[in-house]
């Protein structure tokens, strides 16, 4: 509370002086309450001003990774069809190629690396913390915030940098499979830094949403159900 200056008058009647000083004190308390409400309102407005554009960025990242999750889903179907077609042609027509075998594991890499960011968005990734499910919603938000900052960001950034170097070397050499009839390897190696970049961006999105939830600006479902084993 701000300091209040009360003006006492020595020549005034003591009773009237007490009444006047009490009125000044009450008026000061009312002004202080108004001041506190205004400053709190300003703090909330500043928070909304900062987090508003960040939440828009978070929504953009979510939509982008949802699109790549659709691509990963299509790759699942394509890999199944290729696997079935390759088996049929090999046993029925005695026709096969290493390219059909290699494209399947390359698609699997795409399924994992393109789908992982959206799995993080859905909060469906596997957690090894056996205590998380027993926490309150606010405690879960804090655990996620510290986990994202201390673990997710460093690991994904390191994997992005290392994967980028891995891809650049392969691309510069136009690296091919050592198997007869094999496929180029640099396209699938590109998925490594690209996938971890998407995961890093999704981590940014999740951090923004959790900070906003802690400030009470958004409602976020942090319920986690252990996947069936």
Secondary structure as GFF3:
##gff-version 3
##sequence-region A 1 229
A	DSSP	alpha_helix	14	92	.	.	.	ID=ss1
A	DSSP	alpha_helix	98	121	.	.	.	ID=ss2
A	DSSP	three_ten_helix	132	134	.	.	.	ID=ss3
A	DSSP	alpha_helix	137	147	.	.	.	ID=ss4
A	DSSP	pi_helix	148	152	.	.	.	ID=ss5
A	DSSP	alpha_helix	153	172	.	.	.	ID=ss6
A	DSSP	alpha_helix	186	214	.	.	.	ID=ss7
###
